[in-house]
């Protein structure tokens, strides 16, 4: 006789998974920014950057968004996609707050499309990271099901 009892809720682990993702994405994004400024790829802090450099920043933030969403899904005690999407929703809120805070500031904060791109890519990146984790889990489960 089997029961279909759901796993116990692990709210603390769920919160920690999302917080770990937020800390990770801030850490890797900031570290990359610092390195690119220090090596001269980006101009000195406070100086305007070209749109191409903002495109570069957007590109690595997309990669980091997917990777950190995967991390959140990997650390989640259950429902990895739900955790990844929650992380993405947090990203939307934080990115939107950044867009509002910098919207009327000078050109050193970039073109208007840049903060909008960060808002727009948060949920797709979260979905991609969660999907990677789901695919990984399916890959692990499938052989056991075949042996049955």
Buried (B, 14 or more C-beta within 10 A) or exposed (E): EEEEEEEEEEEEEBEBBBBBBBEBBEEBBEEBBEEBBEEEEBBEEEEEBEEEBBEBBBEBBBEBBBBBBBBBBBBBBEBBBEBBBBBBBBBBEBBBEBBEEBEEEEEEBBBEEBBBBBBBBBBBBBBBBBBBBBEBEEEEEEEEEEEE
